[in-house]
Amino acid sequence: MKGRTLTRHIKEGTKNIGRNGWMSFASISAVTIMLFVVGVFLLLIMNVNQFMENVENDVEVRVYIDLTADEQEQEALEEELEQTEHVESVSFLGKDEGLDQLIESLGDEGKAFESLRDENPLNDTYILQATDPQLTEEVAEEVEALPNIDRVDYGEQVVEQLFEATNVLRIIGIALVLGLMFTAMFLISNTIKLTIVARRKEIQIMKLVGATNGFIRWPFFIEGLLLGVLGALPPVAAVVFGYQYITEEFGSRLQINFAELMPVYPLTMQVSLILLGIGALVGVWGSIASVRKFLKV
């Protein structure tokens, strides 16, 4: 296509938006409303997913060393643990430090355990992190067979329930996002189709005077693209500035251990690109699908 022809199509597509003011406004409004809902939902789902990942990453395997194991046996055990498949990190927790943590976690009631400092009954412990939280059980079962281990603990029942719950929530979240995006695309494209249908006589006349299908399609292609992008701009602005305001005003109040809002960037940029992509896609799709019906005279 020649540059002059492309420029003509762009100008014509842009002018069509102004010529069909109310229909264009209706299309842009439909895009704006639906993509705003999609944007808010995407921010929510992505934050919930991040929260679930933080919870899963907090899962650890505690390997309690046998009280009879000497220093050399402990070092040999540490090497074996580090070489175990799917183990990302191994850290040592001495029994004295473990007792300090126990006393601190119990608050005032923990003072009753101060008398145990002279003859500490706790085990020295290795704390393992799996390369993938979902592999925690597999790692625990593998290291349990190693020598000089008193017991292995990873909160079996709680961890299994946790992973089942997070997996279900992820599936529900993905299903809801896809369903919402499909609904948005369907409603938006139908609204844009109405703007094209209202001008079917214009298309038929152009066809009768000898215009090619490509020559007719391009202005509508440009128009649909612009309608989709223009409709996506307000939701993008709302997502960027709204989420930034929420993180600045309420972010510190919402931060509790592993529960915290994701950083503004690159999250809002990712969501913005998704919204712009959806807007452009449904705009073009709605226009082309509608024009196709009237190209046969």
C-alpha positions as CSV (number, residue, x, y, z in Angstrom):
1,M,0.0,0.0,0.0
2,K,1.3,3.5,-0.9
3,G,2.0,5.9,1.8
4,R,-0.5,8.4,0.3
5,T,-3.3,5.8,0.4
6,L,-2.5,4.8,4.0
7,T,-2.6,8.5,5.0
8,R,-6.0,8.9,3.3
9,H,-7.3,5.8,5.2
10,I,-6.1,7.2,8.5
11,K,-7.6,10.6,7.9
12,E,-10.9,9.0,6.8
13,G,-11.1,6.7,9.7
14,T,-10.4,9.6,12.1
15,K,-13.0,11.8,10.5
16,N,-15.6,9.0,10.7
17,I,-15.4,9.1,14.5
18,G,-16.4,12.8,14.5
19,R,-19.1,12.3,11.8
20,N,-20.8,9.6,13.8
21,G,-20.6,11.4,17.1
22,W,-23.2,9.7,19.3
23,M,-22.5,6.2,18.0
24,S,-18.8,6.7,18.4
25,F,-19.4,8.0,22.0
26,A,-21.5,4.9,22.7
27,S,-18.7,2.7,21.5
28,I,-16.0,4.5,23.4
29,S,-18.2,4.5,26.6
30,A,-18.8,0.7,26.3
31,V,-15.0,0.1,25.9
32,T,-14.3,2.4,28.9
33,I,-16.8,0.9,31.3
34,M,-15.9,-2.7,30.5
35,L,-12.2,-2.3,30.5
36,F,-12.3,-0.4,33.8
37,V,-14.0,-3.4,35.3
38,V,-11.4,-5.7,33.7
39,G,-8.6,-3.5,34.9
40,V,-9.8,-3.4,38.6
41,F,-10.3,-7.1,38.5
42,L,-6.8,-7.8,37.0
43,L,-5.2,-5.7,39.8
44,L,-7.1,-7.6,42.4
45,I,-6.3,-11.0,41.0
46,M,-2.6,-10.2,40.5
47,N,-2.3,-9.0,44.1
48,V,-4.1,-12.1,45.4
49,N,-1.8,-14.3,43.4
50,Q,1.2,-12.5,44.8
51,F,-0.1,-13.0,48.3
52,M,-0.6,-16.7,47.7
53,E,3.0,-17.0,46.4
54,N,4.3,-15.3,49.5
55,V,2.3,-17.7,51.7
56,E,3.7,-20.7,49.8
57,N,7.2,-19.4,49.9
58,D,6.9,-19.2,53.7
59,V,6.6,-23.0,53.8
60,E,9.8,-24.7,55.1
61,V,11.1,-28.1,56.1
62,R,12.6,-28.3,59.6
63,V,15.1,-31.1,60.0
64,Y,15.8,-31.8,63.7
65,I,19.3,-33.2,64.3
66,D,19.7,-36.2,66.5
67,L,20.9,-35.2,69.9
68,T,23.6,-37.9,69.8
69,A,25.1,-36.6,66.5
70,D,28.6,-35.0,66.9
71,E,29.9,-32.0,65.0
72,Q,31.4,-34.1,62.1
73,E,28.1,-35.9,61.7
74,Q,26.2,-32.6,61.6
75,E,28.5,-31.3,58.9
76,A,28.1,-34.4,56.9
77,L,24.3,-34.1,57.2
78,E,24.4,-30.5,56.1
79,E,26.4,-31.5,52.9
80,E,23.8,-34.2,52.2
81,L,21.0,-31.8,52.7
82,E,22.5,-29.2,50.3
83,Q,23.0,-31.9,47.7
84,T,19.4,-33.1,48.0
85,E,17.3,-32.6,44.8
86,H,14.9,-29.6,44.8
87,V,16.5,-28.0,47.9
88,E,17.2,-24.4,47.3
89,S,18.7,-23.3,50.6
90,V,19.8,-24.8,53.9
91,S,20.2,-22.7,57.0
92,F,21.2,-23.7,60.6
93,L,19.2,-22.9,63.7
94,G,21.0,-23.7,66.9
95,K,19.1,-25.0,69.9
96,D,19.9,-21.8,71.9
97,E,18.5,-19.6,69.2
98,G,15.5,-21.9,68.9
99,L,14.8,-21.5,72.6
100,D,15.1,-17.7,72.3
101,Q,12.5,-17.8,69.4
102,L,10.2,-20.1,71.5
103,I,10.3,-17.8,74.5
104,E,9.7,-14.7,72.4
105,S,6.8,-16.3,70.5
106,L,5.0,-17.1,73.8
107,G,5.3,-13.6,75.2
108,D,4.8,-13.4,79.0
109,E,4.2,-17.1,79.2
110,G,7.5,-17.8,77.6
111,K,9.4,-16.6,80.7
112,A,8.6,-20.0,82.3
113,F,11.0,-21.6,79.9
114,E,14.0,-19.4,81.0
115,S,15.0,-22.2,83.4
116,L,15.8,-24.5,80.4
117,R,18.8,-22.4,79.3
118,D,21.2,-24.4,81.4
119,E,20.0,-27.8,80.1
120,N,18.4,-27.0,76.7
121,P,16.4,-30.0,75.6
122,L,15.8,-28.7,72.1
123,N,17.4,-30.1,68.9
124,D,19.8,-28.2,66.6
125,T,17.8,-27.7,63.4
126,Y,18.4,-27.3,59.7
127,I,15.7,-25.3,57.9
128,L,15.2,-26.1,54.2
129,Q,13.6,-24.2,51.4
130,A,12.4,-26.1,48.4
131,T,13.1,-24.7,44.9
132,D,9.3,-24.9,44.4
133,P,6.9,-24.7,47.4
134,Q,4.8,-27.4,45.8
135,L,7.8,-29.8,46.2
136,T,8.0,-29.4,49.9
137,E,6.5,-32.7,50.7
138,E,8.8,-34.5,48.3
139,V,11.8,-32.9,49.8
140,A,10.7,-33.8,53.4
141,E,10.2,-37.4,52.4
142,E,13.6,-37.6,50.8
143,V,15.6,-36.1,53.6
144,E,13.7,-38.1,56.2
145,A,15.7,-41.2,55.2
146,L,19.1,-39.5,55.9
147,P,21.1,-40.5,59.0
148,N,21.5,-38.5,62.2
149,I,18.0,-37.1,62.0
150,D,15.6,-37.1,64.9
151,R,12.5,-36.1,62.9
152,V,11.4,-34.0,60.0
153,D,8.5,-31.5,60.2
154,Y,6.8,-29.3,57.6
155,G,3.3,-29.1,58.9
156,E,2.0,-31.8,56.6
157,Q,-1.8,-31.4,57.0
158,V,-1.6,-27.6,57.0
159,V,0.7,-27.4,54.0
160,E,-1.5,-29.8,51.9
161,Q,-4.6,-27.8,52.7
162,L,-2.8,-24.6,51.9
163,F,-1.6,-25.8,48.5
164,E,-5.1,-27.2,47.7
165,A,-6.7,-23.8,48.6
166,T,-4.1,-21.7,46.6
167,N,-4.5,-23.9,43.6
168,V,-8.3,-23.7,43.7
169,L,-8.1,-19.9,44.1
170,R,-5.8,-19.6,41.1
171,I,-8.1,-21.6,38.9
172,I,-11.1,-19.6,40.0
173,G,-9.2,-16.3,39.5
174,I,-8.1,-17.3,36.0
175,A,-11.6,-18.5,35.0
176,L,-13.1,-15.3,36.3
177,V,-10.6,-13.1,34.4
178,L,-11.0,-15.0,31.2
179,G,-14.8,-14.9,31.6
180,L,-14.8,-11.2,32.3
181,M,-12.5,-10.5,29.4
182,F,-14.6,-12.6,27.0
183,T,-17.8,-10.8,28.1
184,A,-16.1,-7.4,27.7
185,M,-14.9,-8.3,24.2
186,F,-18.4,-9.5,23.2
187,L,-20.2,-6.4,24.5
188,I,-17.7,-4.0,23.2
189,S,-17.5,-5.6,19.7
190,N,-21.3,-5.6,19.5
191,T,-21.5,-2.0,20.3
192,I,-18.9,-1.1,17.7
193,K,-20.7,-3.3,15.2
194,L,-23.8,-1.1,15.7
195,T,-21.9,1.9,14.6
196,I,-20.9,0.1,11.4
197,V,-24.3,-1.3,10.7
198,A,-25.8,2.2,10.9
199,R,-23.6,3.1,7.9
200,R,-24.3,0.0,5.8
201,K,-25.7,2.2,2.9
202,E,-22.5,4.1,2.8
203,I,-20.6,0.8,2.4
204,Q,-22.9,-0.5,-0.3
205,I,-22.7,2.8,-2.3
206,M,-18.9,2.6,-2.2
207,K,-19.0,-1.0,-3.4
208,L,-21.4,-0.1,-6.2
209,V,-19.1,2.7,-7.5
210,G,-16.2,0.3,-7.8
211,A,-14.3,0.6,-4.5
212,T,-12.3,-2.6,-3.7
213,N,-13.0,-4.5,-0.5
214,G,-9.6,-3.4,0.9
215,F,-10.2,0.2,0.1
216,I,-13.5,0.0,2.0
217,R,-12.2,-2.0,5.0
218,W,-9.1,0.2,5.8
219,P,-10.9,3.3,7.1
220,F,-13.2,1.1,9.2
221,F,-10.2,-0.8,10.5
222,I,-8.5,2.5,11.5
223,E,-11.8,3.7,13.0
224,G,-12.3,0.5,15.1
225,L,-8.7,0.6,16.3
226,L,-9.0,4.3,17.4
227,L,-12.4,3.6,19.1
228,G,-10.8,0.7,21.1
229,V,-7.7,2.7,22.0
230,L,-9.6,5.9,23.0
231,G,-12.0,3.8,25.1
232,A,-9.0,2.1,26.8
233,L,-7.2,5.3,27.8
234,P,-9.5,6.4,30.7
235,P,-9.3,2.9,32.3
236,V,-5.5,3.0,31.9
237,A,-5.3,6.3,33.6
238,A,-7.7,5.1,36.4
239,V,-5.5,2.0,36.9
240,V,-2.2,3.9,37.1
241,F,-3.2,6.8,39.2
242,G,-5.9,5.0,41.2
243,Y,-3.5,2.1,42.2
244,Q,-0.7,4.6,42.9
245,Y,-3.0,6.5,45.3
246,I,-4.1,3.4,47.0
247,T,-0.6,2.2,47.6
248,E,0.5,5.6,48.9
249,E,-2.5,6.1,51.2
250,F,-3.2,2.6,52.4
251,G,-0.2,0.4,51.4
252,S,1.6,0.7,54.8
253,R,-1.7,-0.2,56.6
254,L,-2.2,-3.3,54.5
255,Q,1.3,-4.7,55.0
256,I,1.2,-7.5,57.5
257,N,4.1,-10.0,57.2
258,F,3.7,-11.6,53.8
259,A,0.5,-9.7,52.9
260,E,1.4,-6.5,51.0
261,L,0.4,-4.7,47.9
262,M,2.5,-5.2,44.8
263,P,4.7,-2.3,43.7
264,V,3.0,0.3,41.4
265,Y,5.6,-0.4,38.6
266,P,5.7,-2.6,36.7
267,L,2.3,-3.9,37.7
268,T,0.3,-0.9,36.4
269,M,2.3,-0.9,33.1
270,Q,1.5,-4.6,32.6
271,V,-2.2,-4.1,33.2
272,S,-2.2,-1.0,31.0
273,L,-0.7,-2.8,28.1
274,I,-3.3,-5.6,28.5
275,L,-6.2,-3.1,28.5
276,L,-4.8,-1.2,25.5
277,G,-4.4,-4.6,23.7
278,I,-7.9,-5.7,24.5
279,G,-9.3,-2.3,23.4
280,A,-7.5,-2.3,20.1
281,L,-8.3,-5.9,19.4
282,V,-12.0,-5.7,20.0
283,G,-12.2,-2.4,18.1
284,V,-10.6,-3.9,15.0
285,W,-12.5,-7.1,15.4
286,G,-15.9,-5.4,15.8
287,S,-15.3,-3.2,12.8
288,I,-14.0,-5.8,10.4
289,A,-16.6,-8.4,11.4
290,S,-19.4,-5.9,10.7
291,V,-18.0,-4.5,7.4
292,R,-17.6,-8.0,6.0
293,K,-21.4,-8.5,6.0
294,F,-22.0,-5.6,3.7
295,L,-19.1,-6.1,1.2
296,K,-21.3,-8.4,-0.9
297,V,-23.8,-6.4,-2.8
